Amino acid sequence: MRYTNARKVLPQKLITEIQKYVQGETLYIPKPKTEYMNWGSLSGGRRLLEQRNTEIRNAFQNRSSIEQLAKEFFLSTETIKKIVYSHKK
């Protein structure tokens, strides 16, 4: 997170109003919700996990055991259970 001096970006009238509530502290101003991106959407990480989970679900439906899948994908059996028993298709 980057620090920006309010005097460089805000009008004095707004700074005076904000000072009624906070003085001399760092204030975080979040982005509007429309600016947020889902985790992994830029790097492709989300897509890779969805592909992996689809592969795990398919293997489970084709008779692979939870223990086999845990070893094959280097995940805990509890994680495999969460993936295969979730309702996401």
Secondary structure as the mmCIF struct_conf table of DSSP 4:
data_model
#
loop_
_struct_conf.conf_type_id
_struct_conf.id
_struct_conf.beg_label_comp_id
_struct_conf.beg_label_asym_id
_struct_conf.beg_label_seq_id
_struct_conf.end_label_comp_id
_struct_conf.end_label_asym_id
_struct_conf.end_label_seq_id
HELX_RH_AL_P HELX_RH_AL_P1 ALA A 6 VAL A 9
BEND BEND1 LEU A 10 LEU A 10
HELX_RH_AL_P HELX_RH_AL_P2 GLN A 12 ILE A 18
TURN_TY1_P TURN_TY1_P1 GLN A 19 TYR A 21
BEND BEND2 GLY A 24 GLU A 25
HELX_LH_PP_P HELX_LH_PP_P1 PRO A 30 PRO A 32
HELX_RH_3T_P HELX_RH_3T_P1 LYS A 33 GLU A 35
TURN_TY1_P TURN_TY1_P2 TRP A 39 SER A 43
BEND BEND3 GLY A 44 GLY A 44
HELX_RH_AL_P HELX_RH_AL_P3 GLY A 45 GLN A 61
TURN_TY1_P TURN_TY1_P3 ASN A 62 ARG A 63
HELX_RH_AL_P HELX_RH_AL_P4 ILE A 66 PHE A 73
TURN_TY1_P TURN_TY1_P4 PHE A 74 PHE A 74
HELX_RH_AL_P HELX_RH_AL_P5 THR A 77 TYR A 85
BEND BEND4 SER A 86 HIS A 87
#
